[in-house]
Amino acid sequence: MRRGAAIGRAISAAALAALLFGFAGAAAATLTGGCSGSCGDISIPYPFGVETGCYQPGFNLTCNHSYSPPRLFLGDGMVQVLEISIPNATVRISSRRIGFDDTIHEVPDVEWGAGLRDDGPYSLSEYTNSMVVL
C-alpha cells in the first residue's frame, strides 16, 4: 500500500512539474512574441492577453487607449479590469450591475461583475465579492 502511494505521489509530482514547465514555457514564448505585458498600470499575466495569439481562449482582454492612463477590459471591452492575480486565481472588476441566475440587479458604487458568459472561464465569488477564474 505504501509503495503504491509513493509511486502515485511521484507520478503526480512529475505530472505537475511537466505542467508547470509547459505553462512557464508558453508564458515566456508569449511575452517574447510581441504581446503586451501591461495596460496602464495593470499587469497582464499569461494566460490573459490583448493581442491575438497572446491569450488562451476566453482570456482575451481589451486595452482602451482613449483613457489616460489606458484602461483594461474583459473581452470586448464592457467590464473594466482593476486587478489580475494569478496566485489568487482572481480578477477584480468594476461594474454597477450583478448577474445571478439570469437576473441583473443595479448596485450603486460596488465593484462586481456582469456580462459574464455561463460557458466562460469566469464565475462570481459570493465569498470575496470578486470574480474567480476557473
Beta strands, then each sheet from edge to edge (+ up, - down):
strand 1: 38-39
strand 2: 42-43
strand 3: 61-64
strand 4: 71-74
strand 5: 79-85
strand 6: 90-94
strand 7: 97-100
strand 8: 103-106
strand 9: 122-125
strand 10: 130-133
sheet 1: 1+ 2-
sheet 2: 3+ 4- 5+ 6- 10+ 9-
sheet 3: 7+ 8-
end
